[in-house]
């Protein structure tokens, strides 16, 4: 049997056509020790050029195409809803018994394997290139050598990190691992520990005197990243990983929150953006698909955004049995003081307050993150997913980019608010309520919500009848004002929605907010398992049901779902 793409990924370092990395998933060179591989990396410049191009390769695994499981994860976490079969979205509805099926030849196999294969490829290639330097390669100056090493370890860290976030296992290889050794599968916790080590090595190398800045060919940001910028980005990814690797509330509570706080405090100081290019990458395919008028792929179901409602609509909706929600073709309507949503007490007022057509110019900041749909409401499939709200925060980018070309130009891939709220969660868990409140209020009060002033995690958020968020409480057919932690969760969801790969799934899993029986992660793709000698009848899936890994499904959690 020929090895899977994951096990063959190191062949990329041997390809003669390395300049065209963005256009292919695999190259037909199986032996990385062949003379062709040696010629492809014959000079220090060859190695440096390949290393510098591999951030875009990593990026492609996450963002190039809708042919991955981001859409599934968003539906499983109520960030999105679609009844279409595209990319197996409608096979992941909560309450449907959906599992992350990993059987041989399953219809979702390509989407479910993509992230794993790309992350393992990047890990292997970066490790191989670092091995060249360990073997005596030099780029001619200590600064360039430090940049090469820092970038390689960064690539190892973020690729191992993302594999560990979403899969139960991953292969860890190092610069010392022989090129033809695919690496042993280890648990997600061990793989994540290896990611932390790699990211620390990247920081240490970036702290080397003379470190050369990363230009746009390395990380396509609006301005070159110097050593300090790069270290802040590394620490931001590490903060994200430390909190989000948890599979359940107990694991999240047990995270080292002192380290999360330290990384978040020393992370990015402004939103991290990449310059996208619809031809050459980086790409942002799911955001472009979700954005209206491609609305058939996008509905904002009420489960989470409804927590901002103060009109009574959410209370009525929660009191209605799940199967009866949306009866009579009644899409959910909300009124909220949160200024990230359209303002007004009826549809006409909300549509007059903000129409998505008002932010279609290049580099234009939309007045709201969400819009009351101007066209028809969406009554597709199950009534509990119906909505008349669209997510439009990045509508101008989708329409005109930052210079007039659609989906081309700067777009957020990590928010400063995410770092503030990761720190806030750590402070709250440590009982530092004043520090947590100050961080939550940084996005809460500018968006029309009253500041948190009761410095505890028991008092309801301020606002009385107009409090935000309102959450389902026992017996879960009624709602009440949330506490400080719920205020934090509201801010985190709204500020990170669609800003990176499946943010609501990662947080919802760790907070215990996913619906009961939702799969908590993905199994190592069957292609890789078979290549490693696992028998077909030993291939497993995740979620609830027969043939799934034990403990791989969510239990009934915070909101009684």
Secondary structure, DSSP 8 states (H G I E B T S, - for coil): ----HHHHGGGGGG-S-GGGGGG-S--S---TTSHHHHHHT-SHHHHHHHHHHHHHHHHHHHHT-S-SSHHHHHHHTTS------GGGGGG--TTTT--B---TT-TTHHHHHHHHHHHHHHHHHHHHHHHHHHTT---SSHHHHHHHHHHHHHHHHHHHHHHHHHBSEEE---TTS-TT----EEEHHHHHHHHHHHHHHHHHHHTSTT---B-TTTS--SS-B-HHHHHHHHHHHHHHHHHHT-SSHHHHHTS-HHHHHHHHHTS-SS-EEEEE-TTTS---HHHHHHSTT-GGG----HHHHGGG--SSHHHHHHHS-GGGTTTTT--B----S-TTS--SSSHHHHHHH--GGGG-STT---S-SEEE-SS--B--SSGGG-BSEEE-TTHHHHHHTTTTSTT-EEEEEE-HHHHHHHHHHHHHHTT-HHHHHHHHHHHHGGGT-----S-SSSS--S-GGG-S-EEEETTTTEEEE--HHHHHHHHHHHHHTTTSTTHHHHHHHHHT-S-TT-B-SB---HHHHHHTT--GGG--BBSSSTTB-TT-B--S-TT--
